[in-house]
Amino acid sequence: MVKLTDMKKINPYIAKFRRARVLVIGDLILDEYVRGSIERISPEAPVPVVWAKDRRFVPGGAANVANNLRALGARVSLAGVVGRDHYRDIILSGLAERGIDTAAVIEEKGRQTTLKSRLFAGHQQVVRVDWENVEPISKITEHKLDAFIAANLRRFDAVIIEDYGKGVFTNSLLARIISRARSLGTIITVDPKEDNFESYGGVTAITPNRVETQNAVRYLKMKDTSNAFKVYHDTLACDADIKKAGYAILNHLGLESLLITLGENGMWLFEKGRDEHIPTVAQEVFDVSGAGDTTIAVFTLALCAGMSKREAAKTANVAAGIVVGKLGTATVTPEELIERMHI
């Protein structure tokens, strides 16, 4: 369990989470969970018939990050794109019920609201069906997002960029967001998509998982004309590979920090001149979906509250350990976080 003597003063920091004003920008996803039981095989094909008994929708993607922030008490605004469809109504009403500001969620004609449908029999996921558009948003939509961000950025303590590669971010839009936020001294954290890695330069932190880090090294190898990445293994098969990749990405992009999430192996924090492996504190792993969203939400709030990046990473690691013990896309409460930090 958590035995961090320097983290015993966690309560005052978590109390400050409620003061934080955070803007989440990114790809909105609606997660659908259908649960039932299997009692027979279909006569139409050799597949099980699931007798559906329960159906629920929860915010996913950037919407889940906003949900995590709100669950911890922060004041949250969400910027992104939805279609003009039934699922837009579901996701927006759910966010409104949670007290999340959606004034900067833009409806784009001809676009579908991203839906990920998961079918479970008992606790076993049987299939997932994704309905989505991944084409870039229109120039008109991009202009509306850009205008909102430019007019309102001063109101926020932090910006979280949630890049799922669903078309919201262009390189030029990312560049403008990051440039404005840096000029204001605003905290900028990014859940990255490897194809856009070159656009994240100079941010406070990015939080890729192992696969995203591997893909980023491969991508940067192709793009880096200095051949600086040619000497690095991109499989991350051992700790030495992780450290080499971490420092290479940190230095190449001029980041303040890099937090690589490693699933059951915890996290690895990189800052200029130092790194630290943070072992997982999960008591049991039931469902890893959404753990990365919880990680970036808690890490960012911890920085807003005045924690060091090392303290913020350890707090986020504890939060991730809590949510993976829950089924489906989940959040963590301040009370749960405080309780686990004091074990």
TORKOL-4160 file (C-alpha; in steps of 0.2 Angstrom, whole numbers, padded with zeros to 4 digits, m for minus):
343
<pt num="1" X="0000" Y="0000" Z="0000"/>
<pt num="2" X="0005" Y="0018" Z="0000"/>
<pt num="3" X="0019" Y="0022" Z="0012"/>
<pt num="4" X="0024" Y="0040" Z="0007"/>
<pt num="5" X="0029" Y="0050" Z="0022"/>
<pt num="6" X="0030" Y="0066" Z="0011"/>
<pt num="7" X="0012" Y="0063" Z="0005"/>
<pt num="8" X="0004" Y="0063" Z="0023"/>
<pt num="9" X="m0001" Y="0081" Z="0021"/>
<pt num="10" X="m0012" Y="0077" Z="0006"/>
<pt num="11" X="m0028" Y="0083" Z="0014"/>
<pt num="12" X="m0025" Y="0102" Z="0012"/>
<pt num="13" X="m0020" Y="0100" Z="m0007"/>
<pt num="14" X="m0036" Y="0090" Z="m0011"/>
<pt num="15" X="m0046" Y="0103" Z="m0003"/>
<pt num="16" X="m0039" Y="0115" Z="m0015"/>
<pt num="17" X="m0045" Y="0105" Z="m0030"/>
<pt num="18" X="m0062" Y="0114" Z="m0028"/>
<pt num="19" X="m0054" Y="0130" Z="m0032"/>
<pt num="20" X="m0046" Y="0124" Z="m0048"/>
<pt num="21" X="m0054" Y="0130" Z="m0065"/>
<pt num="22" X="m0049" Y="0118" Z="m0079"/>
<pt num="23" X="m0053" Y="0119" Z="m0098"/>
<pt num="24" X="m0053" Y="0102" Z="m0106"/>
<pt num="25" X="m0052" Y="0102" Z="m0125"/>
<pt num="26" X="m0053" Y="0086" Z="m0136"/>
<pt num="27" X="m0063" Y="0072" Z="m0143"/>
<pt num="28" X="m0079" Y="0069" Z="m0134"/>
<pt num="29" X="m0085" Y="0050" Z="m0133"/>
<pt num="30" X="m0101" Y="0043" Z="m0127"/>
<pt num="31" X="m0098" Y="0026" Z="m0119"/>
<pt num="32" X="m0113" Y="0013" Z="m0119"/>
<pt num="33" X="m0113" Y="m0002" Z="m0108"/>
<pt num="34" X="m0126" Y="m0016" Z="m0111"/>
<pt num="35" X="m0126" Y="m0030" Z="m0099"/>
<pt num="36" X="m0134" Y="m0047" Z="m0099"/>
<pt num="37" X="m0132" Y="m0065" Z="m0098"/>
<pt num="38" X="m0129" Y="m0079" Z="m0111"/>
<pt num="39" X="m0141" Y="m0094" Z="m0111"/>
<pt num="40" X="m0139" Y="m0101" Z="m0128"/>
<pt num="41" X="m0130" Y="m0100" Z="m0145"/>
<pt num="42" X="m0138" Y="m0091" Z="m0160"/>
<pt num="43" X="m0146" Y="m0102" Z="m0173"/>
<pt num="44" X="m0141" Y="m0089" Z="m0186"/>
<pt num="45" X="m0122" Y="m0091" Z="m0183"/>
<pt num="46" X="m0110" Y="m0099" Z="m0170"/>
<pt num="47" X="m0111" Y="m0084" Z="m0158"/>
<pt num="48" X="m0119" Y="m0082" Z="m0141"/>
<pt num="49" X="m0135" Y="m0074" Z="m0139"/>
<pt num="50" X="m0134" Y="m0061" Z="m0125"/>
<pt num="51" X="m0150" Y="m0058" Z="m0115"/>
<pt num="52" X="m0149" Y="m0039" Z="m0112"/>
<pt num="53" X="m0155" Y="m0033" Z="m0095"/>
<pt num="54" X="m0147" Y="m0017" Z="m0092"/>
<pt num="55" X="m0141" Y="m0002" Z="m0103"/>
<pt num="56" X="m0132" Y="0014" Z="m0097"/>
<pt num="57" X="m0122" Y="0028" Z="m0105"/>
<pt num="58" X="m0107" Y="0037" Z="m0097"/>
<pt num="59" X="m0096" Y="0051" Z="m0103"/>
<pt num="60" X="m0080" Y="0045" Z="m0112"/>
<pt num="61" X="m0064" Y="0053" Z="m0119"/>
<pt num="62" X="m0062" Y="0071" Z="m0115"/>
<pt num="63" X="m0080" Y="0070" Z="m0107"/>
<pt num="64" X="m0073" Y="0057" Z="m0095"/>
<pt num="65" X="m0058" Y="0068" Z="m0091"/>
<pt num="66" X="m0071" Y="0082" Z="m0087"/>
<pt num="67" X="m0081" Y="0070" Z="m0077"/>
<pt num="68" X="m0066" Y="0065" Z="m0067"/>
<pt num="69" X="m0062" Y="0083" Z="m0063"/>
<pt num="70" X="m0079" Y="0087" Z="m0058"/>
<pt num="71" X="m0080" Y="0072" Z="m0047"/>
<pt num="72" X="m0065" Y="0079" Z="m0037"/>
<pt num="73" X="m0074" Y="0096" Z="m0035"/>
<pt num="74" X="m0065" Y="0107" Z="m0049"/>
<pt num="75" X="m0075" Y="0119" Z="m0060"/>
<pt num="76" X="m0074" Y="0112" Z="m0077"/>
<pt num="77" X="m0077" Y="0119" Z="m0095"/>
<pt num="78" X="m0077" Y="0107" Z="m0110"/>
<pt num="79" X="m0073" Y="0111" Z="m0128"/>
<pt num="80" X="m0076" Y="0099" Z="m0142"/>
<pt num="81" X="m0087" Y="0093" Z="m0156"/>
<pt num="82" X="m0103" Y="0082" Z="m0157"/>
<pt num="83" X="m0114" Y="0078" Z="m0171"/>
<pt num="84" X="m0133" Y="0083" Z="m0173"/>
<pt num="85" X="m0140" Y="0066" Z="m0167"/>
<pt num="86" X="m0148" Y="0057" Z="m0152"/>
<pt num="87" X="m0131" Y="0053" Z="m0144"/>
<pt num="88" X="m0127" Y="0072" Z="m0143"/>
<pt num="89" X="m0142" Y="0074" Z="m0132"/>
<pt num="90" X="m0137" Y="0060" Z="m0121"/>
<pt num="91" X="m0120" Y="0066" Z="m0118"/>
<pt num="92" X="m0124" Y="0084" Z="m0116"/>
<pt num="93" X="m0138" Y="0081" Z="m0104"/>
<pt num="94" X="m0127" Y="0070" Z="m0094"/>
<pt num="95" X="m0113" Y="0083" Z="m0093"/>
<pt num="96" X="m0126" Y="0096" Z="m0088"/>
<pt num="97" X="m0132" Y="0085" Z="m0074"/>
<pt num="98" X="m0114" Y="0084" Z="m0067"/>
<pt num="99" X="m0112" Y="0103" Z="m0068"/>
<pt num="100" X="m0100" Y="0103" Z="m0082"/>
<pt num="101" X="m0100" Y="0119" Z="m0093"/>
<pt num="102" X="m0103" Y="0114" Z="m0112"/>
<pt num="103" X="m0104" Y="0131" Z="m0120"/>
<pt num="104" X="m0089" Y="0127" Z="m0131"/>
<pt num="105" X="m0096" Y="0110" Z="m0137"/>
<pt num="106" X="m0099" Y="0113" Z="m0155"/>
<pt num="107" X="m0112" Y="0104" Z="m0166"/>
<pt num="108" X="m0106" Y="0100" Z="m0183"/>
<pt num="109" X="m0118" Y="0095" Z="m0197"/>
<pt num="110" X="m0114" Y="0079" Z="m0205"/>
<pt num="111" X="m0103" Y="0073" Z="m0191"/>
<pt num="112" X="m0108" Y="0058" Z="m0179"/>
<pt num="113" X="m0106" Y="0059" Z="m0161"/>
<pt num="114" X="m0093" Y="0046" Z="m0156"/>
<pt num="115" X="m0101" Y="0031" Z="m0148"/>
<pt num="116" X="m0092" Y="0016" Z="m0141"/>
<pt num="117" X="m0104" Y="0002" Z="m0137"/>
<pt num="118" X="m0098" Y="m0012" Z="m0126"/>
<pt num="119" X="m0108" Y="m0028" Z="m0123"/>
<pt num="120" X="m0105" Y="m0038" Z="m0107"/>
<pt num="121" X="m0111" Y="m0056" Z="m0102"/>
<pt num="122" X="m0109" Y="m0055" Z="m0083"/>
<pt num="123" X="m0092" Y="m0047" Z="m0081"/>
<pt num="124" X="m0085" Y="m0053" Z="m0097"/>
<pt num="125" X="m0085" Y="m0041" Z="m0112"/>
<pt num="126" X="m0091" Y="m0050" Z="m0127"/>
<pt num="127" X="m0089" Y="m0036" Z="m0141"/>
<pt num="128" X="m0086" Y="m0018" Z="m0143"/>
<pt num="129" X="m0094" Y="m0008" Z="m0158"/>
<pt num="130" X="m0087" Y="0009" Z="m0162"/>
<pt num="131" X="m0097" Y="0022" Z="m0171"/>
<pt num="132" X="m0086" Y="0037" Z="m0176"/>
<pt num="133" X="m0079" Y="0050" Z="m0188"/>
<pt num="134" X="m0061" Y="0053" Z="m0188"/>
<pt num="135" X="m0060" Y="0066" Z="m0202"/>
<pt num="136" X="m0054" Y="0083" Z="m0197"/>
<pt num="137" X="m0067" Y="0095" Z="m0191"/>
<pt num="138" X="m0072" Y="0109" Z="m0203"/>
<pt num="139" X="m0063" Y="0126" Z="m0204"/>
<pt num="140" X="m0079" Y="0134" Z="m0197"/>
<pt num="141" X="m0079" Y="0122" Z="m0182"/>
<pt num="142" X="m0061" Y="0125" Z="m0179"/>
<pt num="143" X="m0063" Y="0144" Z="m0180"/>
<pt num="144" X="m0077" Y="0143" Z="m0167"/>
<pt num="145" X="m0067" Y="0132" Z="m0155"/>
<pt num="146" X="m0052" Y="0144" Z="m0158"/>
<pt num="147" X="m0062" Y="0159" Z="m0154"/>
<pt num="148" X="m0069" Y="0152" Z="m0138"/>
<pt num="149" X="m0052" Y="0147" Z="m0132"/>
<pt num="150" X="m0044" Y="0164" Z="m0136"/>
<pt num="151" X="m0058" Y="0174" Z="m0128"/>
<pt num="152" X="m0059" Y="0163" Z="m0112"/>
<pt num="153" X="m0042" Y="0156" Z="m0108"/>
<pt num="154" X="m0037" Y="0168" Z="m0095"/>
<pt num="155" X="m0051" Y="0161" Z="m0084"/>
<pt num="156" X="m0043" Y="0145" Z="m0082"/>
<pt num="157" X="m0029" Y="0138" Z="m0071"/>
<pt num="158" X="m0025" Y="0123" Z="m0082"/>
<pt num="159" X="m0029" Y="0117" Z="m0100"/>
<pt num="160" X="m0030" Y="0098" Z="m0103"/>
<pt num="161" X="m0028" Y="0093" Z="m0121"/>
<pt num="162" X="m0037" Y="0076" Z="m0124"/>
<pt num="163" X="m0031" Y="0070" Z="m0141"/>
<pt num="164" X="m0039" Y="0054" Z="m0146"/>
<pt num="165" X="m0036" Y="0056" Z="m0165"/>
<pt num="166" X="m0054" Y="0059" Z="m0169"/>
<pt num="167" X="m0052" Y="0074" Z="m0179"/>
<pt num="168" X="m0054" Y="0089" Z="m0167"/>
<pt num="169" X="m0035" Y="0094" Z="m0167"/>
<pt num="170" X="m0025" Y="0101" Z="m0181"/>
<pt num="171" X="m0007" Y="0105" Z="m0179"/>
<pt num="172" X="m0011" Y="0124" Z="m0181"/>
<pt num="173" X="m0025" Y="0123" Z="m0168"/>
<pt num="174" X="m0014" Y="0114" Z="m0156"/>
<pt num="175" X="0000" Y="0127" Z="m0159"/>
<pt num="176" X="m0011" Y="0141" Z="m0155"/>
<pt num="177" X="m0018" Y="0134" Z="m0140"/>
<pt num="178" X="m0001" Y="0129" Z="m0133"/>
<pt num="179" X="0006" Y="0146" Z="m0137"/>
<pt num="180" X="m0008" Y="0156" Z="m0129"/>
<pt num="181" X="m0007" Y="0145" Z="m0113"/>
<pt num="182" X="0012" Y="0146" Z="m0112"/>
<pt num="183" X="0011" Y="0165" Z="m0113"/>
<pt num="184" X="m0001" Y="0166" Z="m0099"/>
<pt num="185" X="0009" Y="0154" Z="m0088"/>
<pt num="186" X="m0006" Y="0142" Z="m0088"/>
<pt num="187" X="m0003" Y="0123" Z="m0084"/>
<pt num="188" X="m0005" Y="0113" Z="m0100"/>
<pt num="189" X="m0006" Y="0094" Z="m0099"/>
<pt num="190" X="m0009" Y="0082" Z="m0114"/>
<pt num="191" X="m0015" Y="0065" Z="m0116"/>
<pt num="192" X="m0006" Y="0063" Z="m0133"/>
<pt num="193" X="m0009" Y="0055" Z="m0150"/>
<pt num="194" X="0008" Y="0050" Z="m0157"/>
<pt num="195" X="0004" Y="0057" Z="m0174"/>
<pt num="196" X="0003" Y="0074" Z="m0166"/>
<pt num="197" X="0018" Y="0073" Z="m0155"/>
<pt num="198" X="0028" Y="0086" Z="m0163"/>
<pt num="199" X="0014" Y="0099" Z="m0159"/>
<pt num="200" X="0016" Y="0096" Z="m0140"/>
<pt num="201" X="0032" Y="0105" Z="m0138"/>
<pt num="202" X="0035" Y="0115" Z="m0122"/>
<pt num="203" X="0019" Y="0109" Z="m0112"/>
<pt num="204" X="0019" Y="0106" Z="m0094"/>
<pt num="205" X="0017" Y="0087" Z="m0096"/>
<pt num="206" X="0011" Y="0073" Z="m0108"/>
<pt num="207" X="0004" Y="0057" Z="m0101"/>
<pt num="208" X="0006" Y="0043" Z="m0114"/>
<pt num="209" X="0004" Y="0025" Z="m0110"/>
<pt num="210" X="0017" Y="0012" Z="m0115"/>
<pt num="211" X="0010" Y="0008" Z="m0132"/>
<pt num="212" X="0008" Y="0027" Z="m0136"/>
<pt num="213" X="0026" Y="0030" Z="m0130"/>
<pt num="214" X="0032" Y="0015" Z="m0142"/>
<pt num="215" X="0023" Y="0023" Z="m0156"/>
<pt num="216" X="0029" Y="0040" Z="m0153"/>
<pt num="217" X="0048" Y="0034" Z="m0153"/>
<pt num="218" X="0044" Y="0025" Z="m0170"/>
<pt num="219" X="0036" Y="0041" Z="m0176"/>
<pt num="220" X="0050" Y="0053" Z="m0170"/>
<pt num="221" X="0063" Y="0041" Z="m0178"/>
<pt num="222" X="0055" Y="0044" Z="m0195"/>
<pt num="223" X="0053" Y="0063" Z="m0192"/>
<pt num="224" X="0069" Y="0067" Z="m0184"/>
<pt num="225" X="0082" Y="0072" Z="m0197"/>
<pt num="226" X="0096" Y="0073" Z="m0184"/>
<pt num="227" X="0095" Y="0054" Z="m0182"/>
<pt num="228" X="0095" Y="0057" Z="m0163"/>
<pt num="229" X="0081" Y="0043" Z="m0161"/>
<pt num="230" X="0090" Y="0030" Z="m0171"/>
<pt num="231" X="0099" Y="0023" Z="m0156"/>
<pt num="232" X="0084" Y="0020" Z="m0146"/>
<pt num="233" X="0074" Y="0004" Z="m0145"/>
<pt num="234" X="0055" Y="0007" Z="m0148"/>
<pt num="235" X="0049" Y="m0009" Z="m0140"/>
<pt num="236" X="0051" Y="m0003" Z="m0122"/>
<pt num="237" X="0055" Y="m0021" Z="m0117"/>
<pt num="238" X="0065" Y="m0016" Z="m0101"/>
<pt num="239" X="0068" Y="m0002" Z="m0089"/>
<pt num="240" X="0083" Y="0004" Z="m0099"/>
<pt num="241" X="0072" Y="0006" Z="m0114"/>
<pt num="242" X="0059" Y="0016" Z="m0105"/>
<pt num="243" X="0072" Y="0028" Z="m0098"/>
<pt num="244" X="0080" Y="0030" Z="m0114"/>
<pt num="245" X="0064" Y="0034" Z="m0123"/>
<pt num="246" X="0057" Y="0045" Z="m0109"/>
<pt num="247" X="0072" Y="0056" Z="m0109"/>
<pt num="248" X="0073" Y="0057" Z="m0128"/>
<pt num="249" X="0055" Y="0062" Z="m0129"/>
<pt num="250" X="0057" Y="0074" Z="m0115"/>
<pt num="251" X="0072" Y="0083" Z="m0122"/>
<pt num="252" X="0066" Y="0082" Z="m0140"/>
<pt num="253" X="0050" Y="0091" Z="m0136"/>
<pt num="254" X="0056" Y="0103" Z="m0123"/>
<pt num="255" X="0044" Y="0096" Z="m0110"/>
<pt num="256" X="0043" Y="0101" Z="m0092"/>
<pt num="257" X="0039" Y="0083" Z="m0088"/>
<pt num="258" X="0033" Y="0067" Z="m0095"/>
<pt num="259" X="0023" Y="0054" Z="m0086"/>
<pt num="260" X="0022" Y="0037" Z="m0094"/>
<pt num="261" X="0008" Y="0025" Z="m0088"/>
<pt num="262" X="0013" Y="0007" Z="m0088"/>
<pt num="263" X="m0003" Y="m0002" Z="m0082"/>
<pt num="264" X="0001" Y="m0015" Z="m0069"/>
<pt num="265" X="0019" Y="m0008" Z="m0068"/>
<pt num="266" X="0014" Y="0009" Z="m0062"/>
<pt num="267" X="0021" Y="0025" Z="m0070"/>
<pt num="268" X="0037" Y="0033" Z="m0074"/>
<pt num="269" X="0040" Y="0051" Z="m0071"/>
<pt num="270" X="0053" Y="0061" Z="m0081"/>
<pt num="271" X="0059" Y="0079" Z="m0077"/>
<pt num="272" X="0074" Y="0088" Z="m0083"/>
<pt num="273" X="0089" Y="0078" Z="m0075"/>
<pt num="274" X="0079" Y="0066" Z="m0065"/>
<pt num="275" X="0067" Y="0052" Z="m0067"/>
<pt num="276" X="0057" Y="0040" Z="m0055"/>
<pt num="277" X="0048" Y="0024" Z="m0057"/>
<pt num="278" X="0031" Y="0024" Z="m0046"/>
<pt num="279" X="0025" Y="0006" Z="m0043"/>
<pt num="280" X="0006" Y="0003" Z="m0045"/>
<pt num="281" X="m0004" Y="0003" Z="m0029"/>
<pt num="282" X="m0020" Y="m0005" Z="m0037"/>
<pt num="283" X="m0027" Y="m0018" Z="m0025"/>
<pt num="284" X="m0036" Y="m0027" Z="m0039"/>
<pt num="285" X="m0038" Y="m0024" Z="m0057"/>
<pt num="286" X="m0056" Y="m0026" Z="m0063"/>
<pt num="287" X="m0057" Y="m0014" Z="m0078"/>
<pt num="288" X="m0043" Y="m0002" Z="m0085"/>
<pt num="289" X="m0054" Y="0008" Z="m0096"/>
<pt num="290" X="m0053" Y="0026" Z="m0092"/>
<pt num="291" X="m0038" Y="0024" Z="m0080"/>
<pt num="292" X="m0028" Y="0036" Z="m0091"/>
<pt num="293" X="m0042" Y="0049" Z="m0090"/>
<pt num="294" X="m0041" Y="0048" Z="m0071"/>
<pt num="295" X="m0022" Y="0050" Z="m0071"/>
<pt num="296" X="m0022" Y="0066" Z="m0081"/>
<pt num="297" X="m0036" Y="0073" Z="m0072"/>
<pt num="298" X="m0029" Y="0070" Z="m0055"/>
<pt num="299" X="m0011" Y="0075" Z="m0060"/>
<pt num="300" X="m0017" Y="0091" Z="m0067"/>
<pt num="301" X="m0028" Y="0096" Z="m0052"/>
<pt num="302" X="m0013" Y="0091" Z="m0040"/>
<pt num="303" X="m0002" Y="0104" Z="m0050"/>
<pt num="304" X="m0016" Y="0117" Z="m0049"/>
<pt num="305" X="m0016" Y="0114" Z="m0030"/>
<pt num="306" X="0003" Y="0117" Z="m0028"/>
<pt num="307" X="0010" Y="0100" Z="m0028"/>
<pt num="308" X="0027" Y="0096" Z="m0036"/>
<pt num="309" X="0026" Y="0085" Z="m0051"/>
<pt num="310" X="0033" Y="0071" Z="m0041"/>
<pt num="311" X="0019" Y="0073" Z="m0028"/>
<pt num="312" X="0006" Y="0075" Z="m0042"/>
<pt num="313" X="0012" Y="0059" Z="m0051"/>
<pt num="314" X="0011" Y="0049" Z="m0035"/>
<pt num="315" X="m0007" Y="0056" Z="m0031"/>
<pt num="316" X="m0012" Y="0052" Z="m0049"/>
<pt num="317" X="m0005" Y="0034" Z="m0047"/>
<pt num="318" X="m0016" Y="0031" Z="m0032"/>
<pt num="319" X="m0031" Y="0038" Z="m0040"/>
<pt num="320" X="m0028" Y="0026" Z="m0055"/>
<pt num="321" X="m0026" Y="0012" Z="m0043"/>
<pt num="322" X="m0044" Y="0015" Z="m0037"/>
<pt num="323" X="m0053" Y="0017" Z="m0053"/>
<pt num="324" X="m0046" Y="0001" Z="m0061"/>
<pt num="325" X="m0055" Y="m0008" Z="m0046"/>
<pt num="326" X="m0071" Y="m0002" Z="m0053"/>
<pt num="327" X="m0081" Y="m0009" Z="m0068"/>
<pt num="328" X="m0082" Y="0002" Z="m0083"/>
<pt num="329" X="m0077" Y="0021" Z="m0086"/>
<pt num="330" X="m0076" Y="0027" Z="m0068"/>
<pt num="331" X="m0071" Y="0042" Z="m0057"/>
<pt num="332" X="m0063" Y="0044" Z="m0040"/>
<pt num="333" X="m0069" Y="0055" Z="m0026"/>
<pt num="334" X="m0059" Y="0066" Z="m0014"/>
<pt num="335" X="m0064" Y="0055" Z="0000"/>
<pt num="336" X="m0058" Y="0039" Z="m0009"/>
<pt num="337" X="m0042" Y="0047" Z="m0013"/>
<pt num="338" X="m0039" Y="0054" Z="0005"/>
<pt num="339" X="m0043" Y="0037" Z="0012"/>
<pt num="340" X="m0031" Y="0027" Z="0001"/>
<pt num="341" X="m0017" Y="0040" Z="0003"/>
<pt num="342" X="m0017" Y="0037" Z="0021"/>
<pt num="343" X="m0017" Y="0018" Z="0021"/>
